[in-house]
Amino acid sequence: MGRVLDVTMTEPQARFFQLDAKYPLFCGGFGTGKTEALTLCATRDALQAPSAMIALYEPTYDLVRLILAPRMEERLTDLGIRYRYNKTENIIYTSSGSCADFVMRTLDNPARIIGYESYRAHVDEIDTLKQDQATLAWRKIIARNRQRPRGVNNPFNRVSAYTTPEGFRFAYETWVKNKKAGYEMVQAPTRTNPFLPADYIETLRASYPPQLIEAYLEGRFVNLASGTVYPDFDRKLNHSPTQILPGEPLQVGMDFNVNKMAAVVFVVRDDQPHAVAELVKVRDTPTMARLLNERFKEHGHSVTVYPDAAGQNTSSKGASVSDLTILQGAGFTVRAPSHNPRVKDRVNSVNALVLNGLGERRLRVNTDACHEFTASLEQQPYDDHGEPDKTTGHDHTNDAAGYFLHNRWPVTKPVATHAAHVPHVGR
């Protein structure tokens, strides 16, 4: 008879679980249980074909280590299946003759999807990749998914995908615009999970800009890369005549570019950032440090700098010391991450402060004092690849401000639960 999965699912999860398509997609908003659906479907496949290899994919190794592997271990433990997780090989070996093994790989380097065959494959968050990279990874995964396991009558190789839609990218092109036979999609809005915390959706609306709500709450494909990068910024509605008070602590976002260094100076009041000054077209880091000292530090202001993480390398002037060392030597506090956030995350953080899904504007700009920053927020476009354009010169102050704003107010996704009882769905 074999083991039976006694599980709980939302209605979209249950529909997806029962699809017989060769290439199904679970396209869901936040909190819809995409990873839960992945582990359930992967475990079902492993129980149906005990001699097989089931392949699991995440965009990065960190996601494999922090999310996918622990969730699979939890699933196997709940079923009473003994296993051994080889972290070097990234393979979960089961010791039960009733369950297949699981190989876990990443999507960030498609060229490394080699050296094994799988019977079924499950791909998480493929839409977070650039479209050409996602296309290459998908083709590699399909090519690997050719195993014919022993003891399986009429074997059916299948590759399943699970993602939040990220605009009109790979998932849209593959399952909607250029849909082929075998490609079927289940869309899952956040509201379909009845066991979410009561304030979950409201928290998302407060954390994300309006243009992302359709994608991240409804699971819909919407254009996230057209027009201007900060479409809701309004020089009147986001304006504030804020002036720096004597001795007030200053927060400075900074971008490094030779002869085009930029800094945007903020004060924080009532947990709202107010842009009150800017320094643009500065030659190099020593000059920037001198200007910040003369204008602010020597007048009694503490200065905390949130710089481009690339400043940990050599200085913008080409000296042997890093930009960050220069800033620290000038007496500033430096808050620098080990690496920059993803451009998309930084842009989303700024846009959520410009205007969130609840209609609140938290980013305030003294447009009389920050002419360049104001113009850049209004005018920076996307390029042909869907990335913020860097050819118009509007990127410098936006990047500088974004390093600080993302550091202090990153977009956050509240923790969700999964559920809606659908008992004994399995073999």
Number of C-alpha atoms within 10 A of each C-alpha: 4 10 14 14 18 12 14 18 22 21 17 20 29 16 13 23 20 11 14 12 17 16 21 22 25 30 29 27 25 26 26 33 24 23 22 21 22 25 22 23 21 22 23 20 22 22 23 19 25 20 19 24 27 26 24 27 24 21 21 13 17 11 14 20 15 10 13 22 21 13 18 21 18 13 17 17 12 10 14 11 15 13 16 12 17 11 11 6 10 16 20 21 17 19 13 14 11 15 26 25 24 25 20 22 23 20 25 18 13 18 10 12 18 12 6 12 21 25 24 28 28 25 25 25 22 27 24 19 17 14 17 11 17 22 19 14 25 19 12 17 25 17 13 19 21 17 17 19 17 11 12 13 9 7 14 15 16 20 22 23 22 25 22 27 29 24 20 18 22 23 29 19 13 15 19 15 11 10 13 11 9 13 17 20 20 17 21 27 20 21 16 19 23 15 14 19 15 9 9 17 20 12 16 22 20 19 25 25 27 18 19 26 21 16 23 26 21 22 25 23 20 18 16 18 19 15 14 18 26 24 18 20 22 16 17 11 14 20 19 17 13 19 13 17 9 10 12 14 17 19 26 26 27 31 27 26 19 16 14 17 22 30 29 28 26 28 21 15 9 6 11 15 21 24 30 22 22 21 19 19 15 18 17 20 27 16 13 22 19 14 14 20 19 11 11 20 20 10 11 13 18 17 21 21 23 28 28 26 20 19 23 17 14 15 22 21 18 12 9 9 15 19 27 26 17 17 22 15 11 15 14 19 16 17 19 19 15 10 11 15 17 9 14 13 15 23 23 24 25 30 28 29 26 24 26 25 19 16 13 14 20 19 23 24 27 22 21 15 16 19 13 21 29 23 15 21 24 18 19 22 24 18 16 10 10 17 14 23 17 13 10 11 14 21 20 25 28 29 27 25 27 30 30 28 24 21 18 13 18 22 23 13 15 16 10 15 14 20 19 16 13 14 12 11 16 19 12
